[in-house]
Amino acid sequence: MDFPPWMQRAIQARLDEVSALIEHDSELSRVRGETDESFEAMFEGEDVEQTPGYAEWENRYIVSKGIENERLYMQGLRDGIQLTVSLLGQSMPEENDTKAQSNNANP
């Protein structure tokens, strides 16, 4: 199913907005800072993957990506629910009007 261009633009704009909010999230910024520090510490050793710093950096990187993905998922879920409720709310009056008309026709 293809969405109309206006809806694709609206979805992209919302994704950009949510991504910007997550990018400035204080917890994620803290975790990213720790990740960057761990990454820089890795280069002190000769074999980067064998240094204890690499394992620490890798763990912090995985955590930061997990937080980011969780935030994106939850916001997407909230947006999807809000969109569904809005669309259902708009279609409900039509269904109620149709039912009311059919009930009035059969007294």
N, C-alpha and C positions, 0 to 999 in steps of 0.2 A: 504494500500500500504506500503510495507516494503522498506526502503531505503537500498542501499548496505552498507556493513560495513564501507567502507572508507568514505562514506558520513555521516554516523552516528558519526564516530570519528571526522570528520571536524565540524559538527554541535556542538558536545559536546565541542570541543576545543574552538570554537567561544563563546559559552555560558560561559565557564570558563573565557575567556578573558574579556568579557563584564562585568561579575559579579565582577571580580577583579577591573576593572576600576570604576564601580559604588561604590564599597566598599571604594575606596579612594577619592571619590567625596567630595569636600570641603563643599558644602551646606548640603549634607547628613550627613557628619561627625559632622557639627555644630548641626543639628537637633538631631542626635543620642546622642550627648553630653548633650543637654538640656533634652532629654528623660531620660538619665541615672541619671541626677541630680534630676529630678522629682521623679524617682523611689526610689532613696535613701531617699528623704525627706518623702516618704510615711511611712517608718518604724519608724518614730518618734511617730506616733500615735498607739493606741492599736488595733483598728479595721481598718485595712488597707483600705477596700472598702468604709468606711464611711468618710475617711479623705478627705479634699479638695485636697490634693496632689495626691490622686489616680485619680481623674477626670482629673487633669492637666497632669499627666503621661500618662493616657489612650489616651487623645487627642494628645499628642506629639507622642506617639507610632503609632497611626493611621496615622498621618501626615508623619512620617518617612517611614512607609511601603507604603503609597501612592506614595511618591516621588520615592522610590526604584522600585515599580511596574511600574510606568509611564516610568522611564528611561529604564527598561528592555523591555517594550512593544515598545517604540519608536525605540530603537536600533534593536529589532527584526523586526520591520516593515521596517526600512531602509535596513537591511541585506536581507530581503525577496525581496524587490524591486530590489536591486542590483543583486541578484541571478537571478531573473526573467528576467531582462534586459540582463544579460550576456547570459542566456540560449536562449532567443529569438534572440539575436544578432548572436549567432552561428548557429541557424536554419534558419535565414533569407537568407543568401547567397545560401543555398541549394534550397530554394523556388525560389529565383530569377533566379538561374541557370536553374531550371526546366522550369520556365515560358519563359526564353530567348530561350531555346532549342525548346519549342513547338511553339513559335512565328517564329523562323527561319525555322521550318519545314513546315509552312503554309504561304509562301510568297504571 
